[in-house]
Amino acid sequence: MTAAVREPVQWVSELGAFVVTGFDEASAVLRGPGWSSDPRRSPLAPPELATLPPGAMLFMDPPDHTRLRRLIAPAFAPKAIEHLRPRVAAIVAAVLDDLPSTVDLLSEVGYVVPLAVIAELLDVGTEGAGLFRAQTPRLVRMLEVDATPDDLTEATAASLEITMFLLPLLTSRRSHPGNDFISALLAVPDLTLDEVLATCILLLAAGHETTANLITNGTLALLEHPAQLPHLLAAPASAVEELLRFTGPVRLAARVALTDHDLAGHPIPRGSQVLVRLDSANRDPRRYPDPDRLDLTRPGPPNLAFGAGPHFCLGAALARLEATETLTALFTRYPTLTPTERPIKWRESTTFHGLESLPVLL
């Protein structure tokens, strides 16, 4: 998306959409009724969207979304996720142990840590972890707001590969449950097998990419602002919140107006495509003083990096935990971490805010 947008709400004709950049306006769209998250409702939707896997909660609207989220949410609650901290810390330590002196932190840390956590949560072994690593880059293409027909074809093919691997596991765990995430979901009485499968695929698609970006973007921000490092080590949780605001992993969220709306004095007709710029909202000077300054001691207020309202990221607590453990361990173990390439290249993506790579000398 190349159009420059300065007003909190603006119609951008070359996009065929309203673009929302103000914090209050973005929050109103994300939290309020009368908006759809189903990309199939978009006036810009390609026909290939019909091939996306069914049951993906990210693309559901009430009442289906409300029912499914109510059933799944307990597994992702902060208290439930906190129990994973020792294991996540162990995974991070193991990943850092194996690093050579010169390494691409995106591919060898950013992507590896969340993939290892997800593989362990699902208890899929090395075979499953290998399959996930191969297919996830194709799978996440379905999350691009401006996904092309090729993107959707690739994502559908990846979804099928993962489905063929997971289905026998789900069938086996239903009969012989273990202590893994799949078994826990299968134990929820009102969840269907298809819904459990779709949740696992969503965890891979959304949870892997966003967490990898958060870890790597946060690393780069700290390398560029080394005076902030003591604040990371002193208060990691609040530091990660500022990193989310400053360089969050997702650029925007898409909605379709189900009714006519008035947003900051701008009429939004029913059926309109609306693009909520999370990155711009998180730097709205009306909300955050001196918003372009990284300040890990910034007291708040809360940001929109994980969205808000009914579709607030279900895996936010897990992503925060992984980022906190990875960043603190990384900079504790390698305090002289140095980038080896300039300029740093950012990935071309409408939806995601992430690097192409982050080569460093440890």
Secondary structure by P-SEA (a helix, b strand, c coil): ccccccccccccccccbbbbccaaaaaaaaccccccccccccccccccccccccccccccccaaaaaaaaaccccccaaaaaaaaaaaaaaaaaaaaacccccccccccaaaaaaaaaaaaacccaaaaaaaaaccccccccccccccaaaaaaaaaaaaaaaaacaaaaaaaaacccccaaaaaaacccccaaaaaaaaaaaaacaaaaaaaaaaaaaaaaaacccaaaaaaacaaaaaaaaaaacccccbbbbbbccccccccccccccbbbbbcaaaaaacccccccccccccccccccccccccccccccaaaaaaaaaaaaaaaaaaaccccccccccccccccccccccccccccc
